[in-house]
Amino acid sequence: MPLSPTSFPKCVFLDRDGVLNKELGDYLQKIEDLIIPDGVPEGLKMLKEAGFLLIVITNQAGIAKGLYGQELVYAIHEKMQEASGGILDDLYFSPYHPDHSGKSLSRKPDSLLLEKAIAKYSIDTGHSWMIGDRSRDMAAGHKAGLRTVHVVNEDETSAGDYAAANLLEAAKIILKNN
C-alpha cells in the first residue's frame, strides 16, 4: 500500500554553528568552547512537539584543514543532544573544503546532504524548512525545495524566505507559517 501524502514526515534542517551554538568567528576546535545560546533547547522542543524531524546539516571544513577530526563533530553533537533532551534526529556533515580537499556536492551551498536526508526519511519538502545563518544555507535549502529562515543580525540582509534573530524566533516563524 503506498504512503498517503500526509504520511510523509516534515523536517526542520538546522545549520550548526551560528544557529545551534554560538558562532566563535573561527572554527569550534574544543568541546569546552561550545556555547549553546538561550532559547535553543526551547525552540527545538517547540518544533519537535509540532511533529518535525530535526536534522543537523553542517559544513565542517576544519576537518579538511586538519584543525580537528570527525570525533569532535560527533562529541559536540552529543553535547547538543544532552542540552536538548536528545531530540535531534540525525546529523549530516561535510568534512570538505575546496582549497584543501577538493570540491564536494555535500558542502553547502550545494544540497547533497539535504537530498540524502530527504530520501532516507521520505521527507515532505513542501512542509519542511532550513534554518541557517549564512546565505549558503539558504541556497542549499532552496535547491532542495525547502522554505528557509535566515538567522541574521540587525544590520545583515536576509537571503531567506524569512529572517529571525535566533533559533527560538525562527521556530516561532515556522510554527506560524506551516
N, C-alpha and C positions, 0 to 999 in steps of 0.2 A: 504494500500500500504506500503510495507516495506521500511525502510530507505536505501538509497544508501550508499556505503562505504564513500563517500565524505561528507555525511550529518552529520556524527558523529563529534562532536567538538574535537579540540585538546586543550591540557591544559598544563600549567606550574604549578606544585605544588611547593610551597615555604615553606621552614622552616622559622621560625620567628627569633629567637634570633641568631645573628651572620650573618644573611642574610638580613632581612628587617630592623633590628635595631642593634645597636652596642651591642656586647656581653660584659657584665659587669664583667664577671668572676664568678658572683653569680647570684641569681635569681633577675629578674627585679620585684621589690616589690612595687615601687611607680611610678605613671604615670609621675611625673616630672623628673624621671631618664631616660625616653625614649629618645634615640638619634637615629634619622634616618640619616644614612650616606649619603653624597653627592652621587648623581647618582642613588639612589634607585627609586625616582619617575620617573626619565627619563627612566631607564631600564624597569620598569613596563609599562610605556606608550608605549615603543617600542614593547613590547610583545603583549600588548592589540591591538595595531594598526595592528599587524601581524595576528590577529584573534585568539589568545589564550585566553582561560578561565584562570583566575588567582585564585588559591585556596591555602590558607594557611593551612599547616598541621604541628602542633606543639605539642611537649610533654610539659606539664605544671605540672611537679611533685611538684612544690611549693604548689599546692592546696592540694595534699595528705599529704604534710609535715606541713600543717597548716600555711604557710607563707603568703598566700593571698587567696582570693576567686576567683571564676569564673567571678565575676563582673569586677575585674581588667583586666582579659584577654579580655573581651569584650570592656572595656574602651580603652585599648591600641590599639585594632583592629580599633576602631572608630577613634583614632588619626592617625593611619596609613592610613585609608580611606581619612581623611581630607588632609593629606600630598600628597596623590597620586591622588587626584581628584575623589575619590570614585570608582576606577576601580577594586578593589579586589572583586571577585565574591562570595567567601564563606570562612568560617573559620571552621576548624575542630581541636579540641584539645583533648589530652588525659590527664585527671587530675590524673593519677595513678602513683605510684612508687612502685616497687616490695617489698621494705623494709617497706613500710608504709601502703599500701592499697591492696597488693597482685598483682600478675601478671595480665597483660591485653594484649590482642592481638591488642588493639588500640594504644599501646605505640610503637613507632619506637624503634628497627629495624623491628618490625612486620608491616604488611601493611594493617591492617583492615580499618583504616581511609581513606587511599588511595582507597581501594576497594569500600568503601561506596560511596565516591565521584564519582568514575568511573561509578558505577551503577546508581547513581542518575542522572548524567548528560549525560549518554551514551557516555563516552569519548573514543576516539580512542587512545588506549595506544601506538600504533605504531608510532604516531606523537606527543607524549606527553613526558614531561620531569619532573624531580625532581631536584630542586636546594636546597642544604643544606650545612652546614658547619661541619657536623660530619659523620663518617663512618656509623653510624646507619641510617642516612638519605639516604645514597647511598644504603644500604642494603634493606631498605623498598622500595625504588624506583625500584631496580632490581627485588624484589619479585613481584611487581605489573606490571612488563613488561615495565618499563619506561627507557629511556635514562637518564643519570644523569650528573650533573655538580656539582663538589665539590668546594666550596669556601674555599680556603686554603691560609695560609701564605707562604712566600717563602721557609721556612725551613720545611714545612709539606709535607708528601706524600699523594697523592690523592688516594681515593678509588673509585672515579667516572670514568665515561667514558671520561670526560673532567675535566680540572681544571681551575679555574678562581680566580682572586684576590678579586672580589666583584660582586655584583648583576649586575651592568652595563656591566661588562666584560662577565658575564655568559649569559646575554641577547644577546649580540653580537655573542657569540658562538652558541647559539640556532638558531638565525636567519640565520647564515651562514650554519648550518648543518641540517636544517629542510627541 
